[in-house]
Amino acid sequence: MTAATSAQNLRPDWGVIIFMTAMHIAAVVAFLPQNFSWAAVGLMIFLHWVTGGLGITLGWHRLVTHRSFEVPKWLEYFFVFCGTLSCQGGPIWWVGLHRHHHLHSDTDPDHHDSTKGFLWSHIGWMMYEVPAESEIPRFTKDIGDDPFYKFLDRYFLLLQIPLAVILYLMGGWSFVLWGICVRMVSLWHCTWLVNSATHKFGYRTFEDSGDRSTNCWWVALLTYGEGWHNNHHAHQYSARHGLAWWEIDATWMTIQLLQFLGLAKNVKLVKAES
């Protein structure tokens, strides 16, 4: 089934299309000479790690979606808040769809099924209604009634406003454009590469993973270890995705630090490959 075929019976989501288009345009504007500064670039990189590394990869994905380890509730809330600032939807929505993806990976019910083409799995699926959204409640019974999660799920977009105000007071429009727009767009594409590139490029350590997932080193570098995707699909609940010694997994290093500090426990692992 092609992307065109899969989308022909779905309604376009014009709100998402307009918002994403506007953010990509704003990200390009940030590169104009009057908006560029190395301080703003450094800020973007730092916030990319906070919202993407600590928020999405460690918090939303390994901690909440797969419960690969446990931390105190206050720290869980902090990581989930960081992920919310990535503006990739609300945490309940994101976690529910990701759990749905693992159940149906690379089959027709999978909302970003890679068999429908690279562009579809990377970004195309978000341009339309997502039928799997109706199943989110049954996939998020552990967090669906949590008031904090519900607040973030409802107001994730509005949270960009106080962040933008803070950044403007720190460094003017340059900081806003780089700290919000460039950071957000670059992080979107990094996350989307896990849906697209790591189901097309790279190698497969586990042929019995049940889908087309691959291990892709350059995606792993961009996404703090998420590029070791075939390992992850074969061992979904492992806190460590880079199983071979040379498969660098920055998020696993962070979890090890949390363990050392006594903040992470019940860490789930599989035997590392030699």
DRENPA-3360 file (N, C-alpha, C; in nm, 2 decimals, always signed):
BEGIN
1 = MTAATSAQ = +0.09/-0.12/+0.00/+0.00/+0.00/+0.00/+0.09/+0.12/+0.00 ~ +0.06/+0.22/-0.09/+0.14/+0.34/-0.10/+0.09/+0.44/-0.01 ~ +0.17/+0.55/+0.01/+0.13/+0.66/+0.10/+0.00/+0.73/+0.04 ~ +0.00/+0.74/-0.09/-0.12/+0.80/-0.15/-0.24/+0.72/-0.13 ~ -0.23/+0.59/-0.14/-0.34/+0.50/-0.12/-0.39/+0.50/+0.03 ~ -0.29/+0.51/+0.12/-0.32/+0.50/+0.26/-0.39/+0.63/+0.31 ~ -0.36/+0.74/+0.24/-0.41/+0.87/+0.28/-0.54/+0.91/+0.21 ~ -0.58/+0.84/+0.10/-0.69/+0.89/+0.02/-0.82/+0.89/+0.09;
9 = NLRPDWGV = -0.84/+0.81/+0.19/-0.97/+0.80/+0.27/-0.96/+0.88/+0.40 ~ -0.85/+0.95/+0.42/-0.83/+1.02/+0.55/-0.84/+1.17/+0.53 ~ -0.90/+1.24/+0.62/-0.91/+1.39/+0.61/-0.78/+1.46/+0.65 ~ -0.74/+1.55/+0.57/-0.62/+1.63/+0.61/-0.64/+1.70/+0.74 ~ -0.54/+1.71/+0.82/-0.54/+1.78/+0.95/-0.48/+1.92/+0.92 ~ -0.56/+2.02/+0.88/-0.51/+2.15/+0.84/-0.44/+2.22/+0.95 ~ -0.49/+2.20/+1.08/-0.42/+2.27/+1.19/-0.28/+2.23/+1.20 ~ -0.25/+2.10/+1.19/-0.11/+2.05/+1.19/-0.03/+2.09/+1.07;
17 = IIFMTAMH = -0.09/+2.09/+0.96/-0.02/+2.13/+0.83/+0.02/+2.27/+0.84 ~ -0.07/+2.36/+0.88/-0.04/+2.50/+0.89/+0.07/+2.53/+1.00 ~ +0.05/+2.47/+1.11/+0.15/+2.49/+1.22/+0.29/+2.45/+1.19 ~ +0.30/+2.33/+1.13/+0.43/+2.28/+1.09/+0.49/+2.36/+0.98 ~ +0.41/+2.40/+0.89/+0.47/+2.49/+0.78/+0.52/+2.62/+0.84 ~ +0.44/+2.68/+0.92/+0.49/+2.81/+0.98/+0.61/+2.79/+1.07 ~ +0.63/+2.68/+1.14/+0.75/+2.66/+1.22/+0.87/+2.63/+1.13 ~ +0.85/+2.56/+1.02/+0.96/+2.54/+0.93/+1.01/+2.67/+0.87;
25 = IAAVVAFL = +0.91/+2.76/+0.83/+0.95/+2.89/+0.78/+1.02/+2.97/+0.88 ~ +0.97/+2.97/+1.00/+1.04/+3.05/+1.11/+1.18/+3.00/+1.14 ~ +1.20/+2.87/+1.12/+1.33/+2.81/+1.15/+1.43/+2.86/+1.04 ~ +1.38/+2.88/+0.92/+1.47/+2.93/+0.81/+1.50/+3.07/+0.84 ~ +1.40/+3.15/+0.88/+1.42/+3.29/+0.91/+1.53/+3.31/+1.02 ~ +1.54/+3.21/+1.11/+1.64/+3.22/+1.21/+1.79/+3.23/+1.16 ~ +1.81/+3.18/+1.04/+1.94/+3.18/+0.98/+1.98/+3.31/+0.91 ~ +1.89/+3.41/+0.90/+1.92/+3.54/+0.85/+2.03/+3.60/+0.94;
33 = PQNFSWAA = +2.12/+3.68/+0.88/+2.23/+3.73/+0.96/+2.19/+3.81/+1.09 ~ +2.08/+3.88/+1.08/+2.04/+3.96/+1.20/+1.98/+3.87/+1.31 ~ +1.95/+3.75/+1.28/+1.90/+3.66/+1.38/+2.00/+3.55/+1.43 ~ +2.12/+3.55/+1.37/+2.21/+3.45/+1.40/+2.31/+3.50/+1.51 ~ +2.34/+3.41/+1.60/+2.45/+3.43/+1.70/+2.49/+3.29/+1.75 ~ +2.62/+3.28/+1.79/+2.66/+3.15/+1.84/+2.60/+3.12/+1.97 ~ +2.57/+3.22/+2.05/+2.50/+3.20/+2.18/+2.37/+3.14/+2.16 ~ +2.30/+3.18/+2.05/+2.16/+3.13/+2.02/+2.18/+2.98/+1.97;
41 = VGLMIFLH = +2.28/+2.95/+1.90/+2.30/+2.82/+1.85/+2.33/+2.73/+1.97 ~ +2.42/+2.77/+2.07/+2.44/+2.70/+2.19/+2.32/+2.67/+2.27 ~ +2.23/+2.78/+2.28/+2.11/+2.76/+2.35/+2.02/+2.66/+2.29 ~ +2.01/+2.66/+2.15/+1.94/+2.56/+2.08/+1.98/+2.42/+2.11 ~ +2.11/+2.40/+2.10/+2.17/+2.26/+2.13/+2.14/+2.22/+2.27 ~ +2.15/+2.31/+2.37/+2.12/+2.27/+2.51/+1.97/+2.23/+2.52 ~ +1.88/+2.31/+2.46/+1.74/+2.29/+2.48/+1.70/+2.16/+2.39 ~ +1.77/+2.14/+2.29/+1.75/+2.01/+2.21/+1.77/+1.89/+2.30;
49 = WVTGGLGI = +1.88/+1.90/+2.38/+1.91/+1.79/+2.47/+1.81/+1.78/+2.58 ~ +1.77/+1.89/+2.64/+1.68/+1.89/+2.75/+1.54/+1.84/+2.71 ~ +1.49/+1.89/+2.60/+1.36/+1.85/+2.55/+1.36/+1.72/+2.47 ~ +1.46/+1.69/+2.40/+1.47/+1.57/+2.32/+1.54/+1.45/+2.40 ~ +1.66/+1.48/+2.45/+1.73/+1.37/+2.52/+1.67/+1.34/+2.66 ~ +1.65/+1.44/+2.74/+1.59/+1.41/+2.87/+1.44/+1.39/+2.86 ~ +1.38/+1.47/+2.77/+1.23/+1.47/+2.77/+1.17/+1.35/+2.69 ~ +1.20/+1.35/+2.56/+1.14/+1.25/+2.47/+1.21/+1.11/+2.49;
57 = TLGWHRLV = +1.34/+1.11/+2.47/+1.41/+0.98/+2.46/+1.40/+0.91/+2.60 ~ +1.45/+0.98/+2.70/+1.46/+0.92/+2.84/+1.32/+0.92/+2.90 ~ +1.25/+1.03/+2.90/+1.13/+1.04/+2.98/+1.01/+0.98/+2.91 ~ +0.97/+1.03/+2.80/+0.85/+0.98/+2.73/+0.87/+0.84/+2.68 ~ +0.98/+0.81/+2.63/+1.00/+0.68/+2.56/+1.04/+0.57/+2.66 ~ +1.16/+0.58/+2.71/+1.21/+0.46/+2.79/+1.15/+0.45/+2.93 ~ +1.12/+0.57/+2.99/+1.07/+0.57/+3.13/+0.92/+0.54/+3.12 ~ +0.84/+0.62/+3.05/+0.70/+0.61/+3.06/+0.64/+0.51/+2.97;
65 = THRSFEVP = +0.67/+0.52/+2.84/+0.61/+0.42/+2.74/+0.65/+0.28/+2.77 ~ +0.77/+0.25/+2.80/+0.82/+0.11/+2.82/+0.85/+0.07/+2.96 ~ +0.84/+0.17/+3.05/+0.87/+0.14/+3.19/+1.00/+0.06/+3.20 ~ +1.10/+0.10/+3.14/+1.23/+0.03/+3.14/+1.31/+0.05/+3.27 ~ +1.27/+0.15/+3.35/+1.33/+0.18/+3.48/+1.23/+0.26/+3.56 ~ +1.26/+0.29/+3.68/+1.17/+0.37/+3.77/+1.25/+0.48/+3.83 ~ +1.19/+0.59/+3.85/+1.25/+0.71/+3.92/+1.14/+0.76/+4.01 ~ +1.18/+0.85/+4.11/+1.08/+0.91/+4.20/+0.97/+0.99/+4.11;
73 = KWLEYFFV = +0.85/+0.99/+4.16/+0.74/+1.05/+4.08/+0.78/+1.20/+4.04 ~ +0.84/+1.27/+4.13/+0.87/+1.41/+4.10/+0.97/+1.42/+3.98 ~ +1.06/+1.32/+3.98/+1.16/+1.33/+3.87/+1.09/+1.28/+3.74 ~ +1.00/+1.18/+3.75/+0.92/+1.14/+3.63/+0.85/+1.26/+3.57 ~ +0.79/+1.34/+3.66/+0.71/+1.46/+3.61/+0.80/+1.56/+3.55 ~ +0.92/+1.57/+3.60/+1.02/+1.67/+3.54/+1.06/+1.62/+3.40 ~ +1.09/+1.50/+3.38/+1.13/+1.45/+3.25/+1.01/+1.46/+3.15 ~ +0.89/+1.43/+3.20/+0.77/+1.44/+3.12/+0.74/+1.58/+3.08;
81 = FCGTLSCQ = +0.77/+1.68/+3.17/+0.75/+1.82/+3.14/+0.85/+1.86/+3.03 ~ +0.98/+1.82/+3.04/+1.08/+1.85/+2.94/+1.03/+1.80/+2.81 ~ +0.98/+1.68/+2.80/+0.93/+1.62/+2.67/+0.82/+1.70/+2.62 ~ +0.73/+1.76/+2.70/+0.62/+1.84/+2.66/+0.66/+1.96/+2.58 ~ +0.78/+2.02/+2.63/+0.83/+2.14/+2.56/+0.88/+2.11/+2.42 ~ +0.89/+1.98/+2.38/+0.93/+1.95/+2.25/+0.82/+1.98/+2.15 ~ +0.70/+1.99/+2.20/+0.58/+2.02/+2.11/+0.56/+1.91/+2.01 ~ +0.57/+1.78/+2.06/+0.54/+1.67/+1.97/+0.40/+1.61/+2.01;
89 = GGPIWWVG = +0.31/+1.69/+2.05/+0.18/+1.65/+2.11/+0.19/+1.63/+2.26 ~ +0.08/+1.59/+2.32/+0.08/+1.57/+2.46/+0.14/+1.44/+2.50 ~ +0.18/+1.42/+2.62/+0.24/+1.29/+2.66/+0.15/+1.17/+2.66 ~ +0.02/+1.19/+2.69/-0.07/+1.08/+2.68/-0.09/+1.04/+2.54 ~ -0.11/+1.14/+2.45/-0.13/+1.11/+2.31/+0.00/+1.04/+2.25 ~ +0.12/+1.09/+2.28/+0.24/+1.03/+2.23/+0.26/+0.89/+2.28 ~ +0.25/+0.87/+2.41/+0.27/+0.74/+2.47/+0.17/+0.64/+2.41 ~ +0.05/+0.68/+2.40/-0.06/+0.59/+2.35/-0.03/+0.54/+2.21;
97 = LHRHHHLH = +0.01/+0.64/+2.12/+0.03/+0.61/+1.98/+0.16/+0.52/+1.97 ~ +0.26/+0.55/+2.06/+0.38/+0.47/+2.05/+0.36/+0.33/+2.09 ~ +0.28/+0.31/+2.19/+0.25/+0.17/+2.23/+0.17/+0.10/+2.12 ~ +0.08/+0.17/+2.06/+0.00/+0.12/+1.95/+0.10/+0.08/+1.83 ~ +0.20/+0.16/+1.81/+0.29/+0.14/+1.70/+0.37/+0.00/+1.73 ~ +0.41/-0.02/+1.85/+0.48/-0.14/+1.88/+0.39/-0.26/+1.86 ~ +0.27/-0.25/+1.89/+0.18/-0.37/+1.87/+0.16/-0.40/+1.72 ~ +0.16/-0.30/+1.64/+0.12/-0.32/+1.50/+0.24/-0.28/+1.40;
105 = SDTDPDHH = +0.36/-0.28/+1.45/+0.47/-0.22/+1.37/+0.48/-0.27/+1.23 ~ +0.48/-0.18/+1.14/+0.50/-0.21/+0.99/+0.39/-0.29/+0.94 ~ +0.27/-0.28/+0.99/+0.15/-0.34/+0.94/+0.05/-0.23/+0.91 ~ -0.06/-0.26/+0.85/-0.15/-0.15/+0.81/-0.21/-0.07/+0.92 ~ -0.24/-0.12/+1.04/-0.29/-0.04/+1.15/-0.18/+0.06/+1.21 ~ -0.05/+0.03/+1.18/+0.05/+0.12/+1.23/+0.04/+0.26/+1.16 ~ +0.02/+0.36/+1.24/+0.00/+0.49/+1.18/+0.12/+0.55/+1.10 ~ +0.24/+0.51/+1.13/+0.35/+0.54/+1.05/+0.42/+0.42/+0.99;
113 = DSTKGFLW = +0.34/+0.33/+0.94/+0.39/+0.21/+0.87/+0.49/+0.24/+0.77 ~ +0.61/+0.19/+0.79/+0.72/+0.22/+0.69/+0.70/+0.15/+0.56 ~ +0.62/+0.05/+0.55/+0.59/-0.01/+0.42/+0.52/+0.08/+0.32 ~ +0.46/+0.19/+0.37/+0.39/+0.28/+0.29/+0.48/+0.40/+0.24 ~ +0.61/+0.38/+0.26/+0.70/+0.48/+0.20/+0.77/+0.56/+0.31 ~ +0.90/+0.61/+0.27/+0.98/+0.68/+0.36/+0.91/+0.81/+0.40 ~ +0.86/+0.89/+0.31/+0.79/+1.01/+0.33/+0.67/+1.00/+0.43 ~ +0.60/+0.89/+0.40/+0.48/+0.87/+0.48/+0.52/+0.84/+0.63;
121 = SHIGWMMY = +0.61/+0.76/+0.65/+0.65/+0.72/+0.79/+0.73/+0.84/+0.86 ~ +0.79/+0.92/+0.78/+0.87/+1.03/+0.84/+0.77/+1.15/+0.88 ~ +0.69/+1.19/+0.79/+0.61/+1.31/+0.82/+0.46/+1.30/+0.76 ~ +0.44/+1.23/+0.66/+0.32/+1.23/+0.59/+0.20/+1.19/+0.67 ~ +0.22/+1.09/+0.76/+0.10/+1.04/+0.84/+0.05/+1.15/+0.93 ~ +0.13/+1.24/+0.97/+0.08/+1.35/+1.06/+0.00/+1.45/+0.99 ~ +0.00/+1.45/+0.86/-0.08/+1.55/+0.78/-0.23/+1.52/+0.77 ~ -0.26/+1.40/+0.83/-0.40/+1.35/+0.82/-0.45/+1.31/+0.95;
129 = EVPAESEI = -0.58/+1.28/+0.96/-0.63/+1.23/+1.08/-0.57/+1.10/+1.12 ~ -0.56/+1.06/+1.24/-0.49/+0.94/+1.29/-0.59/+0.85/+1.35 ~ -0.64/+0.75/+1.27/-0.75/+0.66/+1.33/-0.71/+0.60/+1.46 ~ -0.58/+0.57/+1.48/-0.53/+0.50/+1.60/-0.56/+0.59/+1.73 ~ -0.59/+0.72/+1.71/-0.61/+0.80/+1.83/-0.73/+0.75/+1.91 ~ -0.82/+0.68/+1.85/-0.94/+0.63/+1.92/-0.90/+0.52/+2.02 ~ -0.78/+0.46/+2.00/-0.74/+0.35/+2.09/-0.65/+0.40/+2.20 ~ -0.61/+0.53/+2.20/-0.52/+0.58/+2.30/-0.57/+0.55/+2.44;
137 = PRFTKDIG = -0.69/+0.57/+2.48/-0.73/+0.54/+2.62/-0.70/+0.40/+2.67 ~ -0.71/+0.30/+2.58/-0.68/+0.16/+2.63/-0.53/+0.13/+2.64 ~ -0.45/+0.22/+2.57/-0.31/+0.20/+2.58/-0.24/+0.29/+2.69 ~ -0.32/+0.37/+2.75/-0.26/+0.46/+2.85/-0.34/+0.46/+2.98 ~ -0.38/+0.35/+3.03/-0.46/+0.34/+3.15/-0.37/+0.37/+3.27 ~ -0.24/+0.36/+3.26/-0.15/+0.39/+3.37/-0.13/+0.54/+3.39 ~ -0.15/+0.62/+3.29/-0.13/+0.76/+3.30/-0.25/+0.85/+3.26 ~ -0.35/+0.79/+3.20/-0.46/+0.86/+3.14/-0.54/+0.94/+3.24;
145 = DDPFYKFL = -0.54/+0.90/+3.37/-0.62/+0.98/+3.47/-0.53/+1.06/+3.56 ~ -0.40/+1.07/+3.53/-0.31/+1.15/+3.61/-0.33/+1.30/+3.58 ~ -0.37/+1.38/+3.68/-0.39/+1.52/+3.66/-0.28/+1.60/+3.59 ~ -0.16/+1.56/+3.63/-0.04/+1.63/+3.57/-0.03/+1.60/+3.42 ~ -0.04/+1.47/+3.39/-0.03/+1.43/+3.25/-0.15/+1.49/+3.17 ~ -0.26/+1.49/+3.23/-0.38/+1.55/+3.16/-0.36/+1.70/+3.13 ~ -0.30/+1.77/+3.23/-0.27/+1.91/+3.21/-0.18/+1.93/+3.09 ~ -0.07/+1.86/+3.09/+0.03/+1.87/+2.99/-0.02/+1.83/+2.85;
153 = DRYFLLLQ = -0.11/+1.73/+2.85/-0.17/+1.68/+2.73/-0.26/+1.79/+2.66 ~ -0.32/+1.87/+2.75/-0.42/+1.97/+2.70/-0.35/+2.10/+2.66 ~ -0.24/+2.13/+2.74/-0.18/+2.27/+2.72/-0.04/+2.27/+2.66 ~ +0.00/+2.16/+2.60/+0.14/+2.15/+2.56/+0.18/+2.26/+2.46 ~ +0.09/+2.30/+2.38/+0.12/+2.41/+2.28/+0.14/+2.54/+2.35 ~ +0.05/+2.57/+2.44/+0.05/+2.70/+2.51/+0.18/+2.71/+2.60 ~ +0.24/+2.60/+2.64/+0.36/+2.61/+2.72/+0.48/+2.67/+2.65 ~ +0.47/+2.68/+2.52/+0.57/+2.74/+2.44/+0.57/+2.89/+2.46;
161 = IPLAVILY = +0.46/+2.95/+2.51/+0.45/+3.10/+2.52/+0.54/+3.14/+2.64 ~ +0.52/+3.09/+2.76/+0.61/+3.13/+2.87/+0.76/+3.10/+2.84 ~ +0.79/+2.99/+2.77/+0.92/+2.96/+2.73/+0.98/+3.07/+2.64 ~ +0.90/+3.11/+2.54/+0.94/+3.22/+2.45/+0.96/+3.35/+2.52 ~ +0.88/+3.38/+2.62/+0.90/+3.50/+2.69/+1.03/+3.50/+2.77 ~ +1.06/+3.39/+2.83/+1.18/+3.38/+2.90/+1.30/+3.39/+2.81 ~ +1.30/+3.33/+2.69/+1.41/+3.33/+2.60/+1.42/+3.48/+2.54 ~ +1.31/+3.54/+2.52/+1.32/+3.68/+2.47/+1.39/+3.77/+2.57;
169 = LMGGWSFV = +1.35/+3.76/+2.70/+1.42/+3.84/+2.80/+1.56/+3.81/+2.82 ~ +1.60/+3.68/+2.78/+1.74/+3.64/+2.79/+1.83/+3.69/+2.67 ~ +1.77/+3.69/+2.55/+1.85/+3.73/+2.44/+1.78/+3.78/+2.32 ~ +1.65/+3.83/+2.33/+1.58/+3.88/+2.22/+1.53/+3.78/+2.13 ~ +1.49/+3.83/+2.01/+1.42/+3.74/+1.91/+1.52/+3.63/+1.86 ~ +1.65/+3.66/+1.86/+1.74/+3.55/+1.82/+1.73/+3.43/+1.90 ~ +1.72/+3.45/+2.03/+1.70/+3.34/+2.13/+1.57/+3.27/+2.11 ~ +1.46/+3.35/+2.08/+1.33/+3.29/+2.05/+1.33/+3.20/+1.93;
177 = LWGICVRM = +1.38/+3.25/+1.82/+1.38/+3.18/+1.69/+1.47/+3.05/+1.70 ~ +1.58/+3.06/+1.77/+1.67/+2.94/+1.78/+1.62/+2.85/+1.89 ~ +1.58/+2.91/+2.00/+1.54/+2.82/+2.11/+1.41/+2.76/+2.10 ~ +1.32/+2.82/+2.02/+1.19/+2.76/+2.00/+1.18/+2.70/+1.86 ~ +1.20/+2.78/+1.75/+1.17/+2.73/+1.62/+1.27/+2.63/+1.56 ~ +1.40/+2.67/+1.56/+1.50/+2.58/+1.51/+1.51/+2.46/+1.60 ~ +1.51/+2.47/+1.73/+1.52/+2.36/+1.82/+1.40/+2.26/+1.80 ~ +1.28/+2.32/+1.78/+1.16/+2.24/+1.77/+1.16/+2.16/+1.64;
185 = VSLWHCTW = +1.19/+2.23/+1.53/+1.19/+2.17/+1.40/+1.30/+2.06/+1.39 ~ +1.42/+2.09/+1.43/+1.53/+1.99/+1.43/+1.50/+1.87/+1.51 ~ +1.44/+1.89/+1.63/+1.40/+1.78/+1.71/+1.29/+1.70/+1.65 ~ +1.20/+1.76/+1.59/+1.09/+1.69/+1.52/+1.15/+1.59/+1.42 ~ +1.24/+1.64/+1.33/+1.30/+1.56/+1.23/+1.39/+1.45/+1.29 ~ +1.46/+1.48/+1.40/+1.53/+1.37/+1.46/+1.44/+1.26/+1.51 ~ +1.33/+1.29/+1.58/+1.24/+1.19/+1.62/+1.18/+1.12/+1.51 ~ +1.14/+1.19/+1.40/+1.08/+1.13/+1.28/+1.17/+1.03/+1.21;
193 = LVNSATHK = +1.30/+1.06/+1.22/+1.40/+0.97/+1.16/+1.39/+0.83/+1.22 ~ +1.35/+0.82/+1.35/+1.34/+0.69/+1.41/+1.22/+0.61/+1.35 ~ +1.12/+0.69/+1.30/+1.00/+0.62/+1.24/+1.04/+0.58/+1.09 ~ +1.12/+0.66/+1.03/+1.15/+0.64/+0.89/+1.28/+0.58/+0.86 ~ +1.39/+0.64/+0.89/+1.53/+0.60/+0.86/+1.56/+0.46/+0.92 ~ +1.52/+0.45/+1.05/+1.55/+0.32/+1.12/+1.46/+0.21/+1.09 ~ +1.38/+0.23/+0.98/+1.30/+0.12/+0.93/+1.34/+0.10/+0.78 ~ +1.46/+0.16/+0.74/+1.50/+0.15/+0.60/+1.65/+0.13/+0.59;
201 = FGYRTFED = +1.73/+0.21/+0.67/+1.88/+0.21/+0.66/+1.94/+0.14/+0.78 ~ +2.06/+0.08/+0.75/+2.13/+0.02/+0.86/+2.13/-0.13/+0.86 ~ +2.16/-0.19/+0.97/+2.17/-0.34/+0.98/+2.07/-0.39/+1.08 ~ +2.05/-0.52/+1.07/+1.95/-0.59/+1.16/+2.03/-0.70/+1.24 ~ +2.04/-0.68/+1.37/+2.10/-0.77/+1.46/+2.00/-0.88/+1.49 ~ +1.87/-0.85/+1.50/+1.76/-0.94/+1.54/+1.66/-0.95/+1.42 ~ +1.68/-1.06/+1.34/+1.59/-1.08/+1.23/+1.45/-1.12/+1.27 ~ +1.43/-1.16/+1.40/+1.30/-1.21/+1.45/+1.23/-1.10/+1.52;
209 = SGDRSTNC = +1.26/-0.97/+1.49/+1.19/-0.86/+1.56/+1.05/-0.84/+1.52 ~ +1.01/-0.90/+1.40/+0.87/-0.90/+1.36/+0.84/-0.78/+1.27 ~ +0.94/-0.70/+1.23/+0.91/-0.58/+1.15/+1.03/-0.55/+1.07 ~ +1.04/-0.42/+1.02/+1.15/-0.38/+0.93/+1.25/-0.29/+1.01 ~ +1.25/-0.29/+1.14/+1.34/-0.20/+1.22/+1.48/-0.24/+1.19 ~ +1.57/-0.13/+1.19/+1.71/-0.14/+1.17/+1.79/-0.07/+1.28 ~ +1.92/-0.10/+1.29/+2.01/-0.02/+1.37/+2.08/+0.07/+1.28 ~ +2.07/+0.20/+1.30/+2.13/+0.31/+1.22/+2.22/+0.40/+1.31;
217 = WWVALLTY = +2.35/+0.40/+1.29/+2.44/+0.47/+1.38/+2.42/+0.62/+1.38 ~ +2.40/+0.68/+1.26/+2.39/+0.82/+1.25/+2.26/+0.87/+1.31 ~ +2.15/+0.79/+1.31/+2.03/+0.83/+1.38/+2.05/+0.82/+1.53 ~ +2.13/+0.72/+1.57/+2.16/+0.70/+1.71/+2.23/+0.82/+1.77 ~ +2.32/+0.88/+1.69/+2.39/+1.00/+1.73/+2.30/+1.12/+1.74 ~ +2.21/+1.13/+1.65/+2.12/+1.24/+1.65/+2.01/+1.24/+1.76 ~ +1.98/+1.11/+1.80/+1.86/+1.09/+1.89/+1.90/+1.03/+2.03 ~ +2.03/+1.05/+2.07/+2.07/+1.01/+2.20/+2.05/+0.86/+2.22;
225 = GEGWHNNH = +2.07/+0.78/+2.12/+2.07/+0.64/+2.13/+1.95/+0.57/+2.07 ~ +1.85/+0.64/+2.02/+1.73/+0.58/+1.97/+1.75/+0.51/+1.84 ~ +1.86/+0.54/+1.77/+1.88/+0.48/+1.64/+1.91/+0.33/+1.64 ~ +1.94/+0.27/+1.76/+1.96/+0.13/+1.77/+1.82/+0.06/+1.78 ~ +1.74/+0.08/+1.67/+1.60/+0.06/+1.67/+1.56/-0.09/+1.66 ~ +1.64/-0.16/+1.59/+1.62/-0.31/+1.58/+1.64/-0.37/+1.71 ~ +1.74/-0.33/+1.78/+1.76/-0.38/+1.92/+1.64/-0.35/+2.01 ~ +1.59/-0.23/+1.99/+1.48/-0.19/+2.07/+1.35/-0.27/+2.04;
233 = HAHQYSAR = +1.33/-0.29/+1.91/+1.20/-0.36/+1.88/+1.21/-0.51/+1.92 ~ +1.34/-0.56/+1.92/+1.35/-0.70/+1.97/+1.34/-0.71/+2.12 ~ +1.38/-0.61/+2.19/+1.38/-0.61/+2.34/+1.32/-0.47/+2.38 ~ +1.19/-0.46/+2.37/+1.12/-0.33/+2.39/+1.14/-0.27/+2.53 ~ +1.15/-0.36/+2.63/+1.16/-0.31/+2.77/+1.30/-0.29/+2.82 ~ +1.40/-0.30/+2.74/+1.54/-0.28/+2.78/+1.57/-0.13/+2.79 ~ +1.62/-0.09/+2.90/+1.66/+0.05/+2.92/+1.78/+0.09/+2.83 ~ +1.85/-0.02/+2.79/+1.97/+0.00/+2.71/+1.94/-0.04/+2.56;
241 = HGLAWWEI = +1.96/+0.05/+2.47/+1.93/+0.02/+2.33/+2.05/-0.02/+2.25 ~ +2.17/+0.05/+2.28/+2.29/+0.01/+2.22/+2.35/-0.11/+2.29 ~ +2.33/-0.23/+2.24/+2.36/-0.35/+2.31/+2.51/-0.39/+2.29 ~ +2.56/-0.37/+2.17/+2.71/-0.39/+2.15/+2.79/-0.28/+2.21 ~ +2.91/-0.31/+2.25/+2.99/-0.21/+2.32/+3.02/-0.09/+2.24 ~ +3.01/-0.10/+2.10/+3.04/+0.01/+2.01/+2.91/+0.09/+1.97 ~ +2.80/+0.04/+2.01/+2.67/+0.11/+1.98/+2.65/+0.21/+2.09 ~ +2.69/+0.33/+2.07/+2.69/+0.44/+2.16/+2.55/+0.48/+2.19;
249 = DATWMTIQ = +2.51/+0.48/+2.32/+2.38/+0.51/+2.36/+2.38/+0.61/+2.48 ~ +2.37/+0.74/+2.44/+2.39/+0.85/+2.54/+2.28/+0.84/+2.65 ~ +2.16/+0.80/+2.61/+2.05/+0.79/+2.71/+2.08/+0.68/+2.81 ~ +2.13/+0.57/+2.77/+2.17/+0.47/+2.86/+2.28/+0.52/+2.96 ~ +2.37/+0.60/+2.91/+2.47/+0.66/+3.00/+2.40/+0.75/+3.11 ~ +2.30/+0.82/+3.06/+2.23/+0.90/+3.16/+2.15/+0.82/+3.26 ~ +2.09/+0.71/+3.22/+2.03/+0.62/+3.31/+2.13/+0.56/+3.41 ~ +2.25/+0.53/+3.36/+2.35/+0.48/+3.45/+2.39/+0.58/+3.56;
257 = LLQFLGLA = +2.39/+0.71/+3.52/+2.42/+0.82/+3.61/+2.31/+0.83/+3.71 ~ +2.19/+0.81/+3.67/+2.07/+0.82/+3.76/+2.08/+0.70/+3.86 ~ +2.12/+0.59/+3.81/+2.14/+0.47/+3.90/+2.25/+0.50/+4.01 ~ +2.36/+0.56/+3.96/+2.47/+0.59/+4.05/+2.43/+0.69/+4.16 ~ +2.34/+0.78/+4.12/+2.29/+0.88/+4.22/+2.17/+0.82/+4.30 ~ +2.14/+0.70/+4.28/+2.03/+0.64/+4.36/+1.89/+0.69/+4.31 ~ +1.88/+0.74/+4.19/+1.75/+0.80/+4.15/+1.68/+0.70/+4.05 ~ +1.75/+0.60/+4.00/+1.69/+0.51/+3.91/+1.70/+0.37/+3.97;
265 = KNVKLVKA = +1.59/+0.29/+3.96/+1.59/+0.16/+4.01/+1.51/+0.07/+3.92 ~ +1.52/-0.06/+3.95/+1.44/-0.16/+3.87/+1.47/-0.14/+3.72 ~ +1.60/-0.13/+3.69/+1.64/-0.10/+3.55/+1.63/-0.24/+3.47 ~ +1.56/-0.24/+3.37/+1.54/-0.37/+3.29/+1.65/-0.37/+3.18 ~ +1.71/-0.49/+3.17/+1.82/-0.50/+3.07/+1.81/-0.64/+3.00 ~ +1.88/-0.65/+2.89/+1.90/-0.78/+2.83/+2.05/-0.79/+2.82 ~ +2.10/-0.92/+2.80/+2.24/-0.94/+2.79/+2.30/-0.87/+2.67 ~ +2.41/-0.79/+2.69/+2.47/-0.71/+2.58/+2.54/-0.81/+2.48;
273 = ES = +2.53/-0.76/+2.36/+2.60/-0.84/+2.25/+2.75/-0.81/+2.26 ~ +2.83/-0.91/+2.23/+2.98/-0.89/+2.23/+3.03/-0.84/+2.10;
% end
